Amino acid sequence: MGLAWQQGPLATRAVGHFLVEQPLPERLLFAEPLRRRMRVRFGGEWVADSEDVVLLHEPGRYPVAYFPVADVREDVLVAGNRTTTHRELGPAEWFTVRVAGHEAPRAAWRHTGLPGHADVLRDRVAFAWRAMDAFYEEDERIVGHAADPYHRIDLAALTPVEGETFCPYKGLAGYFDIGPGKRAAWSYPEAWPEVERVSGFVSFEPDLVDVTLDGRKLALEPGQTVTPHGIDRGLDPGELRSPVPGGN
């Protein structure tokens, strides 16, 4: 979850609450310095470059980066005749972003009548995410949508366990426990050359752990369950690693 969306503390559907005597406003906005260099690219050129960016967190939205006007190229913002009103921040003036041969109408805005408590956004410009070619933090491009520094991604804790098996098509497989799920995941550290692209990837047993893809919970499909018959002749992983008898 992020700070101000999904079920974050500033979201309208927060799962927790602040321990204060008086009820808080229905909507809370939160502004903070990014503390990293951010740049905006449009039409093959850099249109903004700053180490003094302020992130605005607003309920139900991804964070919005506000750049000091001084850190935006002087010739790229073209004032239009569009003004909107933000429910907490007041009127906003909109701009067309223009560079040689490229133009994006209503692609940037600046708040022109900020209340005193929001003065941190004064003389700052924000750029519409989808209207620009790319946003960068330091030298890393931000892809998909604006990054929320409070968004957490939990990775399954994989605990390696003893014991290996082999597959005639892929090679030696090692196994992992995931919490109470025993041998719930497996991986081929060094798959056969024909399928070496799967080396180092991890697979999960959907009947032992919940596996979701794009919001859909996966389950074993008919025909995916195979009844093992054991390892022929007591073959062990060590024999697979041994040189081929008589080989060169």
TORRO-592768 format. One record per residue (C-alpha): residue in one letter; chain; x, z, y. Coordinates in Angstrom, 2 decimals, padded with zeros to 5 digits. Example, Ala and Ser with C-alpha at 12.3 -4.5 7.8 and 13.67 -1.06 7.14 Angstrom:
<aa A ch A east 012.30 up 007.80 north -004.50>
<aa S ch A east 013.67 up 007.14 north -001.06>
***
This chain:
<aa M ch A east 000.00 up 000.00 north 000.00>
<aa G ch A east 001.06 up -000.46 north 003.61>
<aa L ch A east 000.84 up 001.97 north 006.49>
<aa A ch A east -002.34 up 000.56 north 008.04>
<aa W ch A east -003.93 up -001.55 north 005.30>
<aa Q ch A east -005.20 up -001.16 north 001.74>
<aa Q ch A east -005.40 up 002.64 north 001.35>
<aa G ch A east -002.56 up 003.63 north 003.68>
<aa P ch A east -002.86 up 006.65 north 005.98>
<aa L ch A east -003.88 up 004.57 north 009.02>
<aa A ch A east -006.22 up 002.25 north 007.09>
<aa T ch A east -009.98 up 002.54 north 007.40>
<aa R ch A east -010.17 up 003.30 north 003.66>
<aa A ch A east -007.33 up 005.81 north 003.49>
<aa V ch A east -007.32 up 007.97 north 000.38>
<aa G ch A east -005.93 up 010.97 north 002.25>
<aa H ch A east -006.59 up 012.59 north 005.58>
<aa F ch A east -004.68 up 014.27 north 008.41>
<aa L ch A east -004.86 up 018.05 north 008.55>
<aa V ch A east -005.95 up 018.48 north 012.16>
<aa E ch A east -008.62 up 020.63 north 013.74>
<aa Q ch A east -010.42 up 017.86 north 015.63>
<aa P ch A east -011.55 up 014.58 north 014.01>
<aa L ch A east -009.24 up 011.66 north 014.68>
<aa P ch A east -010.47 up 008.39 north 016.20>
<aa E ch A east -011.90 up 005.91 north 013.73>
<aa R ch A east -008.96 up 003.59 north 014.40>
<aa L ch A east -005.37 up 004.62 north 015.02>
<aa L ch A east -002.66 up 002.23 north 016.19>
<aa F ch A east 000.99 up 003.01 north 015.51>
<aa A ch A east 004.00 up 001.42 north 017.21>
<aa E ch A east 007.63 up 001.86 north 016.18>
<aa P ch A east 010.99 up 000.17 north 016.77>
<aa L ch A east 011.96 up -002.21 north 013.99>
<aa R ch A east 015.65 up -001.22 north 014.21>
<aa R ch A east 016.66 up -004.63 north 012.84>
<aa R ch A east 017.37 up -007.96 north 014.46>
<aa M ch A east 014.41 up -010.33 north 014.26>
<aa R ch A east 014.27 up -014.03 north 015.05>
<aa V ch A east 011.52 up -016.64 north 015.23>
<aa R ch A east 012.03 up -020.31 north 014.45>
<aa F ch A east 009.79 up -023.18 north 015.52>
<aa G ch A east 010.35 up -026.93 north 015.61>
<aa G ch A east 013.83 up -026.50 north 014.18>
<aa E ch A east 014.92 up -024.20 north 017.03>
<aa W ch A east 015.16 up -020.47 north 017.64>
<aa V ch A east 012.49 up -019.43 north 020.12>
<aa A ch A east 012.99 up -015.66 north 020.01>
<aa D ch A east 015.94 up -013.47 north 019.05>
<aa S ch A east 015.95 up -009.72 north 019.59>
<aa E ch A east 017.34 up -006.40 north 018.40>
<aa D ch A east 014.66 up -004.55 north 020.37>
<aa V ch A east 011.49 up -005.50 north 018.46>
<aa V ch A east 008.51 up -003.15 north 018.31>
<aa L ch A east 006.17 up -003.28 north 015.30>
<aa L ch A east 002.49 up -002.63 north 015.90>
<aa H ch A east 000.51 up -001.32 north 012.94>
<aa E ch A east -003.22 up -001.85 north 013.30>
<aa P ch A east -005.85 up -000.93 north 010.68>
<aa G ch A east -006.59 up -003.77 north 008.31>
<aa R ch A east -003.76 up -005.99 north 009.53>
<aa Y ch A east -000.18 up -006.72 north 008.63>
<aa P ch A east 002.34 up -005.44 north 011.20>
<aa V ch A east 002.84 up -007.55 north 014.31>
<aa A ch A east 006.27 up -007.89 north 015.93>
<aa Y ch A east 006.47 up -007.71 north 019.73>
<aa F ch A east 009.55 up -009.21 north 021.41>
<aa P ch A east 010.78 up -008.36 north 024.92>
<aa V ch A east 010.00 up -011.27 north 027.21>
<aa A ch A east 013.70 up -011.39 north 028.09>
<aa D ch A east 014.52 up -012.17 north 024.44>
<aa V ch A east 012.19 up -015.17 north 024.28>
<aa R ch A east 013.45 up -018.58 north 025.38>
<aa E ch A east 012.29 up -019.21 north 028.92>
<aa D ch A east 011.12 up -022.77 north 028.32>
<aa V ch A east 008.98 up -022.32 north 025.18>
<aa L ch A east 005.94 up -020.37 north 026.46>
<aa V ch A east 003.35 up -022.46 north 028.27>
<aa A ch A east 000.54 up -020.45 north 029.85>
<aa G ch A east -002.97 up -021.59 north 029.04>
<aa N ch A east -006.39 up -020.60 north 030.26>
<aa R ch A east -007.33 up -018.42 north 027.29>
<aa T ch A east -007.72 up -014.66 north 027.61>
<aa T ch A east -009.08 up -012.29 north 025.00>
<aa T ch A east -009.72 up -008.56 north 024.99>
<aa H ch A east -008.34 up -006.17 north 022.40>
<aa R ch A east -010.60 up -003.20 north 021.74>
<aa E ch A east -007.80 up -000.66 north 022.30>
<aa L ch A east -005.13 up -002.58 north 024.21>
<aa G ch A east -007.18 up -004.48 north 026.77>
<aa P ch A east -006.81 up -008.10 north 027.96>
<aa A ch A east -004.30 up -010.47 north 026.38>
<aa E ch A east -002.96 up -013.73 north 027.78>
<aa W ch A east -002.32 up -016.54 north 025.29>
<aa F ch A east 000.40 up -019.18 north 025.34>
<aa T ch A east 001.21 up -022.51 north 023.77>
<aa V ch A east 004.65 up -022.51 north 022.11>
<aa R ch A east 006.44 up -025.77 north 022.89>
<aa V ch A east 009.84 up -027.18 north 022.04>
<aa A ch A east 011.02 up -030.78 north 022.07>
<aa G ch A east 008.51 up -032.79 north 020.08>
<aa H ch A east 006.65 up -029.76 north 018.74>
<aa E ch A east 003.73 up -027.80 north 020.11>
<aa A ch A east 001.59 up -024.96 north 018.75>
<aa P ch A east -001.46 up -024.05 north 020.89>
<aa R ch A east -002.49 up -020.40 north 021.15>
<aa A ch A east 000.56 up -019.35 north 019.15>
<aa A ch A east 001.77 up -016.39 north 021.23>
<aa W ch A east 000.20 up -013.67 north 023.35>
<aa R ch A east 001.01 up -010.83 north 025.73>
<aa H ch A east -001.13 up -007.83 north 026.70>
<aa T ch A east -001.60 up -007.77 north 030.45>
<aa G ch A east -003.66 up -004.63 north 031.05>
<aa L ch A east -002.24 up -002.03 north 028.70>
<aa P ch A east -003.35 up 001.61 north 028.98>
<aa G ch A east -000.60 up 004.06 north 029.78>
<aa H ch A east -000.32 up 005.41 north 026.24>
<aa A ch A east 000.51 up 001.88 north 024.98>
<aa D ch A east 003.22 up 001.20 north 027.55>
<aa V ch A east 005.74 up 000.54 north 024.76>
<aa L ch A east 004.18 up -002.93 north 024.39>
<aa R ch A east 004.43 up -003.81 north 028.07>
<aa D ch A east 006.33 up -007.01 north 028.90>
<aa R ch A east 006.43 up -007.99 north 025.24>
<aa V ch A east 005.28 up -011.14 north 023.45>
<aa A ch A east 003.96 up -011.56 north 019.92>
<aa F ch A east 003.92 up -014.79 north 017.92>
<aa A ch A east 001.17 up -015.91 north 015.54>
<aa W ch A east 002.59 up -015.76 north 012.04>
<aa R ch A east 001.18 up -019.00 north 010.66>
<aa A ch A east 001.86 up -020.99 north 013.81>
<aa M ch A east 005.63 up -020.52 north 013.60>
<aa D ch A east 007.99 up -022.13 north 011.11>
<aa A ch A east 009.69 up -018.91 north 010.02>
<aa F ch A east 010.49 up -015.30 north 010.86>
<aa Y ch A east 013.81 up -013.69 north 009.97>
<aa E ch A east 014.97 up -010.08 north 009.75>
<aa E ch A east 018.74 up -010.16 north 010.13>
<aa D ch A east 019.63 up -013.26 north 008.04>
<aa E ch A east 016.81 up -012.85 north 005.52>
<aa R ch A east 013.70 up -014.97 north 005.86>
<aa I ch A east 010.38 up -013.12 north 005.59>
<aa V ch A east 008.13 up -015.16 north 003.32>
<aa G ch A east 004.41 up -014.92 north 002.60>
<aa H ch A east 003.33 up -012.61 north 005.40>
<aa A ch A east 004.73 up -010.07 north 007.80>
<aa A ch A east 006.68 up -007.37 north 005.98>
<aa D ch A east 005.45 up -003.77 north 006.17>
<aa P ch A east 008.38 up -001.33 north 005.91>
<aa Y ch A east 006.01 up 001.24 north 004.41>
<aa H ch A east 004.78 up -001.02 north 001.62>
<aa R ch A east 005.99 up 000.36 north -001.70>
<aa I ch A east 006.59 up -001.57 north -004.89>
<aa D ch A east 006.84 up 000.52 north -008.03>
<aa L ch A east 008.95 up -000.92 north -010.84>
<aa A ch A east 008.27 up 000.12 north -014.43>
<aa A ch A east 010.87 up 002.58 north -015.65>
<aa L ch A east 012.47 up 000.89 north -018.64>
<aa T ch A east 014.26 up 003.23 north -021.03>
<aa P ch A east 016.51 up 001.38 north -023.51>
<aa V ch A east 016.04 up 002.42 north -027.13>
<aa E ch A east 018.13 up 001.90 north -030.23>
<aa G ch A east 017.37 up -000.90 north -032.62>
<aa E ch A east 017.35 up -004.65 north -032.31>
<aa T ch A east 015.45 up -007.44 north -033.96>
<aa F ch A east 016.09 up -011.13 north -034.11>
<aa C ch A east 014.04 up -014.23 north -033.53>
<aa P ch A east 015.08 up -017.52 north -035.16>
<aa Y ch A east 014.15 up -019.32 north -031.95>
<aa K ch A east 015.53 up -017.01 north -029.23>
<aa G ch A east 018.16 up -014.71 north -030.75>
<aa L ch A east 018.68 up -010.93 north -030.55>
<aa A ch A east 016.10 up -008.78 north -028.80>
<aa G ch A east 016.58 up -005.29 north -027.38>
<aa Y ch A east 013.67 up -002.92 north -026.69>
<aa F ch A east 012.54 up -000.45 north -024.05>
<aa D ch A east 010.15 up 002.49 north -023.87>
<aa I ch A east 007.88 up 002.70 north -020.81>
<aa G ch A east 006.73 up 006.29 north -020.40>
<aa P ch A east 004.71 up 007.13 north -023.52>
<aa G ch A east 004.66 up 003.47 north -024.58>
<aa K ch A east 007.18 up 003.12 north -027.39>
<aa R ch A east 009.03 up -000.20 north -027.58>
<aa A ch A east 006.54 up -001.55 north -025.05>
<aa A ch A east 008.94 up -004.13 north -023.61>
<aa W ch A east 011.71 up -006.30 north -024.90>
<aa S ch A east 014.40 up -008.65 north -023.64>
<aa Y ch A east 016.89 up -011.19 north -024.93>
<aa P ch A east 020.20 up -010.36 north -023.18>
<aa E ch A east 021.88 up -013.48 north -024.56>
<aa A ch A east 019.28 up -015.93 north -025.83>
<aa W ch A east 020.28 up -018.93 north -027.91>
<aa P ch A east 021.72 up -021.80 north -025.83>
<aa E ch A east 018.59 up -023.91 north -026.34>
<aa V ch A east 016.45 up -021.27 north -024.56>
<aa E ch A east 019.09 up -019.54 north -022.45>
<aa R ch A east 016.77 up -019.58 north -019.43>
<aa V ch A east 014.90 up -016.56 north -020.87>
<aa S ch A east 018.10 up -014.48 north -021.02>
<aa G ch A east 017.71 up -011.23 north -019.12>
<aa F ch A east 013.96 up -011.59 north -018.63>
<aa V ch A east 011.65 up -008.80 north -019.79>
<aa S ch A east 008.38 up -009.19 north -021.70>
<aa F ch A east 005.69 up -006.53 north -022.02>
<aa E ch A east 003.25 up -005.71 north -024.80>
<aa P ch A east -000.22 up -006.00 north -023.20>
<aa D ch A east -001.69 up -003.80 north -025.94>
<aa L ch A east 000.70 up -000.95 north -025.03>
<aa V ch A east 000.85 up -001.20 north -021.23>
<aa D ch A east -001.43 up -002.74 north -018.62>
<aa V ch A east -000.08 up -006.11 north -017.52>
<aa T ch A east -001.76 up -007.88 north -014.60>
<aa L ch A east -001.11 up -011.31 north -013.14>
<aa D ch A east -002.65 up -012.24 north -009.78>
<aa G ch A east -005.13 up -009.40 north -010.13>
<aa R ch A east -006.21 up -010.35 north -013.68>
<aa K ch A east -005.49 up -007.97 north -016.53>
<aa L ch A east -003.80 up -009.77 north -019.40>
<aa A ch A east -004.73 up -009.30 north -023.05>
<aa L ch A east -003.54 up -010.74 north -026.32>
<aa E ch A east -005.17 up -014.11 north -026.87>
<aa P ch A east -006.46 up -015.18 north -030.30>
<aa G ch A east -003.56 up -016.27 north -032.45>
<aa Q ch A east -000.92 up -014.31 north -030.49>
<aa T ch A east -000.86 up -011.43 north -032.97>
<aa V ch A east 001.64 up -012.03 north -035.77>
<aa T ch A east 002.02 up -009.85 north -038.87>
<aa P ch A east 005.76 up -009.26 north -039.36>
<aa H ch A east 007.20 up -009.50 north -042.87>
<aa G ch A east 010.46 up -007.70 north -042.25>
<aa I ch A east 014.02 up -008.92 north -042.07>
<aa D ch A east 015.05 up -011.11 north -044.97>
<aa R ch A east 017.86 up -009.79 north -047.25>
<aa G ch A east 018.40 up -006.76 north -045.00>
<aa L ch A east 019.88 up -009.03 north -042.33>
<aa D ch A east 021.04 up -006.98 north -039.38>
<aa P ch A east 022.11 up -007.89 north -035.83>
<aa G ch A east 025.74 up -007.52 north -036.77>
<aa E ch A east 025.53 up -010.41 north -039.18>
<aa L ch A east 024.10 up -012.62 north -036.47>
<aa R ch A east 027.14 up -011.90 north -034.31>
<aa S ch A east 029.60 up -012.66 north -037.10>
<aa P ch A east 031.39 up -016.01 north -037.12>
<aa V ch A east 029.90 up -018.71 north -039.33>
<aa P ch A east 031.75 up -018.59 north -042.67>
<aa G ch A east 034.05 up -021.54 north -042.92>
<aa G ch A east 033.25 up -022.57 north -039.35>
<aa N ch A east 035.77 up -023.83 north -036.86>
***
